Amino acid sequence: MSLKKGQQAPNFTLPSTSGNHFTLNKDAAGKSCIIYFYPKDFTRVCTAEACDFRDQFAAFRDLDIPVYGISRDSIETHLKFQKEFNLPFELLSDGTGQVCKAYDALIPLVRMPKRITYLLDSNHIVQGVFSDMFESKKHVDEMLAALNSK
């Protein structure tokens, strides 16, 4: 399961590749945003997904929609991943998996994040959700479709 459309997104604070801690209700206050959860840096499908968000980043930027990627990888690993693939958005480290769990984005037994993407409005109410572990490109396509239908 995932958070449902119309549901309030939980607030959280996580370390970021920006060098600071990112707090949803503070750093994205009054802003719509995309938060995508993914299993692991440098894996085939996760890399494809991150690169899809990178390649479509201008469309999100033009709509003033920041993108944040979250996995359980360390900030050090995120920084290498971000640099190697020229990712223009922040990656957040959920080392404990608590944020993944709060967003129903954690596979319980293996404690690995699911591949799930949320579009949040300026009040951080879920406006779009897409979940598919093996399909990366549809995450970006679904978010763009949700934004263009407004």
KEVEX-981156 format. One record per residue: y, x, z of N, C-alpha, C, CB in turn; residue in three letters. Coordinates in steps of 0.2 Angstrom, whole numbers, plus 5000, padded with zeros to 4 digits. Glycine has a CB too. Example, Ala and Ser with C-alpha at 12.3 -4.5 7.8 and 13.67 -1.06 7.14 Angstrom:
   n_north   n_east   n_up   ca_north   ca_east   ca_up   c_north   c_east   c_up   cb_north   cb_east   cb_up   rest
      4972     5066   5039       4978      5062    5039      4984     5066   5039       4978      5057    5045    ALA
      4989     5064   5035       4995      5068    5036      5000     5064   5039       4997      5070    5029    SER
end
This chain:
   n_north   n_east   n_up   ca_north   ca_east   ca_up   c_north   c_east   c_up   cb_north   cb_east   cb_up   rest
      4994     5004   5000       5000      5000    5000      5006     5004   5000       5000      4995    5006    MET
      5012     5001   4999       5018      5005    4999      5023     5000   5002       5020      5007    4991    SER
      5029     5003   5003       5035      4998    5005      5036     4994   4999       5041      5003    5006    LEU
      5038     4988   5001       5039      4982    4996      5046     4982   4994       5036      4976    4998    LYS
      5047     4979   4988       5054      4978    4985      5057     4973   4990       5054      4975    4978    LYS
      5064     4975   4992       5067      4971    4997      5067     4973   5004       5065      4963    4997    GLY
      5062     4978   5005       5061      4981    5012      5066     4986   5013       5054      4983    5013    GLN
      5068     4987   5020       5073      4992    5022      5069     4999   5022       5076      4991    5029    GLN
      5072     5004   5019       5069      5010    5019      5070     5014   5026       5071      5015    5013    ALA
      5065     5017   5029       5066      5020    5035      5071     5026   5034       5059      5022    5038    PRO
      5075     5027   5039       5079      5033    5040      5075     5039   5041       5085      5032    5045    ASN
      5077     5045   5039       5073      5051    5041      5078     5057   5041       5067      5052    5037    PHE
      5075     5062   5044       5079      5069    5043      5073     5074   5041       5083      5071    5049    THR
      5074     5078   5036       5070      5083    5034      5073     5089   5032       5065      5080    5028    LEU
      5070     5095   5032       5073      5101    5030      5073     5101   5022       5069      5107    5032    PRO
      5079     5103   5019       5080      5103    5012      5081     5110   5009       5086      5099    5010    SER
      5079     5110   5002       5080      5116    4998      5088     5118   4998       5077      5116    4991    THR
      5092     5113   5000       5099      5115    5000      5101     5120   5005       5103      5108    5001    SER
      5096     5121   5010       5098      5125    5016      5100     5121   5022       5103      5130    5014    GLY
      5101     5115   5021       5102      5110    5027      5097     5105   5028       5109      5107    5025    ASN
      5098     5101   5033       5093      5096    5034      5096     5090   5031       5092      5094    5042    HIS
      5092     5086   5028       5094      5080    5024      5092     5074   5028       5091      5079    5017    PHE
      5097     5070   5030       5096      5063    5033      5098     5058   5029       5101      5063    5040    THR
      5094     5053   5027       5095      5048    5022      5101     5044   5024       5089      5043    5022    LEU
      5102     5041   5030       5107      5037    5032      5114     5041   5032       5106      5033    5038    ASN
      5114     5047   5033       5120      5051    5033      5122     5054   5026       5120      5057    5038    LYS
      5117     5058   5023       5118      5061    5017      5118     5057   5011       5114      5067    5016    ASP
      5115     5051   5011       5115      5047    5006      5118     5040   5008       5108      5046    5003    ALA
      5123     5040   5013       5126      5034    5015      5130     5031   5010       5131      5036    5021    ALA
      5129     5024   5009       5132      5020    5004      5130     5022   4996       5139      5021    5005    GLY
      5125     5026   4995       5123      5028    4989      5116     5026   4987       5123      5036    4988    LYS
      5115     5023   4981       5108      5022    4979      5105     5029   4978       5108      5018    4972    SER
      5098     5029   4978       5095      5036    4977      5088     5034   4975       5095      5040    4983    CYS
      5085     5039   4972       5077      5039    4971      5074     5044   4975       5076      5041    4963    ILE
      5069     5042   4979       5065      5046    4983      5058     5046   4980       5065      5044    4991    ILE
      5055     5052   4978       5048      5052    4976      5044     5057   4980       5048      5054    4968    TYR
      5038     5054   4982       5033      5058    4986      5028     5060   4981       5030      5053    4991    PHE
      5026     5067   4982       5021      5070    4978      5016     5074   4982       5024      5074    4972    TYR
      5010     5075   4980       5005      5079    4984      5007     5086   4985       4999      5078    4980    PRO
      5008     5090   4980       5008      5097    4981      5012     5101   4975       5001      5100    4981    LYS
      5016     5106   4977       5020      5110    4972      5015     5114   4968       5025      5115    4976    ASP
      5017     5115   4962       5013      5120    4957      5007     5117   4955       5012      5126    4961    PHE
      5005     5110   4957       4999      5107    4954      5001     5104   4947       4996      5102    4959    THR
      4996     5103   4943       4997      5101    4936      5002     5095   4936       4991      5100    4932    ARG
      4999     5089   4939       5003      5083    4938      5009     5083   4942       4998      5077    4941    VAL
      5009     5086   4948       5016      5087    4952      5021     5091   4948       5014      5090    4958    CYS
      5019     5096   4945       5024      5100    4941      5026     5096   4935       5020      5106    4938    THR
      5022     5092   4931       5024      5088    4926      5029     5082   4928       5018      5084    4923    ALA
      5027     5079   4934       5032      5074    4937      5039     5077   4938       5029      5071    4943    GLU
      5039     5083   4942       5045      5086    4943      5049     5088   4937       5044      5093    4948    ALA
      5046     5090   4932       5049      5092    4926      5051     5086   4922       5044      5096    4921    CYS
      5048     5080   4923       5050      5074    4920      5057     5072   4923       5045      5068    4920    ASP
      5057     5072   4930       5063      5071    4933      5069     5076   4931       5062      5071    4941    PHE
      5067     5082   4930       5072      5087    4928      5075     5085   4921       5069      5094    4928    ARG
      5070     5084   4917       5072      5082    4910      5076     5076   4909       5066      5082    4905    ASP
      5075     5071   4914       5079      5065    4913      5085     5065   4919       5075      5059    4915    GLN
      5086     5071   4922       5091      5071    4927      5098     5069   4925       5091      5078    4930    PHE
      5100     5070   4919       5107      5068    4917      5107     5061   4917       5108      5071    4909    ALA
      5102     5057   4915       5103      5050    4915      5104     5047   4922       5096      5047    4912    ALA
      5100     5050   4927       5101      5048    4934      5108     5050   4937       5096      5051    4939    PHE
      5110     5057   4935       5117      5059    4937      5122     5055   4934       5118      5066    4935    ARG
      5122     5053   4928       5127      5048    4925      5127     5042   4928       5125      5047    4917    ASP
      5122     5039   4931       5122      5033    4935      5124     5034   4943       5115      5029    4935    LEU
      5125     5041   4944       5127      5043    4951      5121     5041   4956       5133      5039    4954    ASP
      5115     5043   4954       5109      5041    4957      5105     5048   4959       5104      5037    4954    ILE
      5106     5051   4965       5103      5057    4967      5095     5056   4967       5106      5060    4973    PRO
      5092     5061   4966       5084      5062    4966      5082     5066   4971       5081      5063    4959    VAL
      5077     5064   4976       5075      5069    4981      5067     5068   4980       5077      5066    4988    TYR
      5064     5074   4980       5057      5075    4980      5054     5077   4987       5054      5080    4975    GLY
      5049     5074   4989       5046      5075    4996      5039     5076   4995       5047      5069    5001    ILE
      5037     5082   4998       5029      5083    4999      5029     5087   5006       5027      5088    4993    SER
      5023     5089   5008       5022      5092    5014      5022     5100   5014       5015      5090    5017    ARG
      5024     5102   5008       5024      5109    5007      5030     5112   5011       5025      5111    4999    ASP
      5030     5118   5012       5036      5122    5016      5042     5122   5012       5033      5129    5018    SER
      5047     5123   5015       5054      5125    5011      5053     5131   5007       5060      5126    5016    ILE
      5050     5136   5009       5049      5142    5005      5045     5141   4999       5045      5147    5009    GLU
      5040     5137   4999       5036      5135    4993      5040     5131   4989       5029      5131    4995    THR
      5044     5126   4992       5048      5121    4988      5054     5126   4984       5052      5116    4992    HIS
      5056     5131   4987       5062      5135    4984      5059     5139   4978       5064      5140    4989    LEU
      5053     5141   4979       5049      5145    4973      5048     5140   4967       5043      5148    4975    LYS
      5046     5134   4969       5044      5128    4964      5051     5126   4961       5041      5122    4968    PHE
      5056     5125   4965       5062      5123    4962      5065     5128   4957       5067      5122    4968    GLN
      5065     5135   4959       5067      5140    4955      5063     5141   4948       5067      5147    4959    LYS
      5056     5141   4949       5052      5142    4943      5053     5137   4938       5045      5142    4945    GLU
      5054     5131   4940       5055      5125    4935      5062     5122   4934       5050      5119    4937    PHE
      5067     5126   4937       5074      5124    4936      5075     5117   4938       5076      5126    4929    ASN
      5073     5115   4944       5074      5108    4946      5081     5107   4949       5069      5106    4952    LEU
      5085     5103   4946       5092      5102    4948      5093     5097   4954       5096      5100    4943    PRO
      5088     5096   4958       5088      5091    4963      5085     5094   4969       5085      5084    4962    PHE
      5086     5091   4975       5083      5094    4982      5076     5092   4982       5088      5091    4987    GLU
      5072     5096   4985       5066      5095    4988      5066     5095   4995       5061      5100    4985    LEU
      5062     5091   4998       5062      5090    5006      5055     5091   5008       5065      5083    5008    LEU
      5055     5095   5014       5049      5097    5017      5047     5092   5023       5049      5104    5019    SER
      5041     5088   5022       5039      5084    5027      5032     5087   5030       5037      5077    5024    ASP
      5033     5093   5033       5027      5097    5036      5023     5093   5040       5030      5102    5040    GLY
      5025     5088   5044       5021      5084    5049      5018     5078   5045       5025      5082    5055    THR
      5021     5076   5040       5018      5070    5036      5021     5063   5039       5011      5070    5036    GLY
      5025     5064   5044       5028      5058    5047      5032     5053   5043       5032      5060    5053    GLN
      5036     5057   5038       5040      5053    5034      5036     5050   5028       5046      5057    5030    VAL
      5031     5053   5026       5026      5051    5021      5023     5045   5024       5021      5056    5019    CYS
      5021     5045   5030       5017      5039    5034      5022     5033   5034       5015      5042    5041    LYS
      5028     5035   5036       5033      5029    5037      5035     5025   5030       5040      5032    5040    ALA
      5034     5029   5025       5035      5026    5018      5028     5024   5015       5038      5031    5014    TYR
      5023     5024   5019       5016      5022    5016      5014     5026   5010       5016      5014    5014    ASP
      5016     5033   5011       5015      5037    5005      5010     5043   5008       5021      5040    5003    ALA
      5006     5041   5012       5001      5047    5015      4994     5044   5014       5003      5049    5022    LEU
      4990     5048   5011       4983      5046    5011      4980     5048   5018       4979      5050    5005    ILE
      4977     5043   5022       4976      5044    5029      4971     5050   5030       4973      5038    5031    PRO
      4965     5050   5027       4960      5055    5029      4962     5062   5027       4953      5053    5026    LEU
      4964     5063   5021       4966      5070    5019      4973     5072   5021       4965      5070    5012    VAL
      4977     5067   5023       4984      5068    5025      4988     5071   5020       4984      5072    5032    ARG
      4987     5069   5014       4991      5072    5008      4995     5066   5005       4986      5074    5002    MET
      5001     5068   5003       5006      5063    5001      5003     5060   4994       5012      5065    4999    PRO
      5004     5053   4994       5002      5049    4987      5008     5051   4983       5001      5042    4989    LYS
      5007     5049   4976       5012      5050    4971      5015     5043   4971       5009      5052    4964    ARG
      5021     5042   4974       5024      5036    4974      5032     5037   4974       5022      5032    4981    ILE
      5035     5033   4970       5042      5034    4969      5046     5027   4971       5044      5035    4962    THR
      5052     5028   4975       5056      5022    4977      5063     5023   4974       5056      5022    4985    TYR
      5065     5017   4972       5072      5017    4970      5076     5013   4976       5074      5013    4963    LEU
      5080     5016   4979       5084      5013    4985      5091     5011   4983       5084      5017    4991    LEU
      5093     5005   4985       5100      5003    4983      5105     5007   4988       5101      4996    4983    ASP
      5111     5005   4988       5116      5008    4992      5116     5007   5000       5123      5006    4990    SER
      5112     5001   5001       5110      5000    5008      5103     5002   5010       5111      4992    5009    ASN
      5100     5006   5005       5093      5009    5006      5088     5003   5007       5093      5013    5012    HIS
      5089     4998   5003       5084      4993    5002      5080     4995   4996       5087      4986    5002    ILE
      5074     4994   4996       5069      4996    4991      5071     4991   4985       5062      4996    4993    VAL
      5073     4994   4979       5074      4990    4973      5069     4991   4968       5081      4991    4971    GLN
      5065     4996   4969       5060      4998    4964      5055     5002   4967       5063      5001    4957    GLY
      5048     5001   4965       5043      5006    4968      5038     5006   4962       5040      5003    4974    VAL
      5035     5013   4962       5030      5014    4957      5025     5019   4960       5033      5017    4950    PHE
      5019     5017   4960       5014      5021    4963      5008     5022   4958       5011      5018    4969    SER
      5006     5029   4956       5001      5031    4952      4999     5038   4953       5002      5029    4944    ASP
      4993     5039   4956       4992      5046    4958      4991     5051   4951       4986      5047    4962    MET
      4989     5048   4946       4987      5053    4940      4992     5052   4934       4980      5051    4938    PHE
      4997     5048   4935       5002      5047    4929      5009     5049   4932       5002      5040    4927    GLU
      5011     5054   4929       5018      5057    4931      5024     5054   4927       5018      5065    4930    SER
      5023     5054   4921       5029      5051    4917      5031     5044   4918       5028      5052    4910    LYS
      5027     5040   4920       5028      5033    4921      5033     5032   4927       5022      5029    4922    LYS
      5033     5037   4932       5037      5037    4938      5044     5037   4936       5035      5042    4943    HIS
      5046     5041   4931       5053      5042    4929      5055     5036   4925       5054      5049    4925    VAL
      5050     5034   4920       5051      5028    4916      5052     5022   4919       5045      5027    4911    ASP
      5048     5021   4925       5049      5015    4929      5056     5015   4932       5043      5014    4934    GLU
      5058     5020   4935       5064      5021    4938      5070     5019   4934       5065      5027    4942    MET
      5070     5022   4928       5075      5021    4923      5075     5014   4921       5074      5026    4917    LEU
      5069     5011   4920       5069      5004    4918      5072     4999   4923       5062      5002    4917    ALA
      5070     5001   4930       5073      4997    4935      5081     4998   4936       5070      4999    4942    ALA
      5083     5004   4934       5091      5005    4934      5094     5001   4929       5092      5012    4934    LEU
      5091     5001   4923       5094      4998    4917      5093     4991   4917       5090      5001    4910    ASN
      5089     4988   4921       5089      4981    4921      5094     4977   4926       5082      4979    4924    SER
      5098     4982   4929       5103      4979    4934      5109     4977   4930       5105      4984    4939    LYS
end
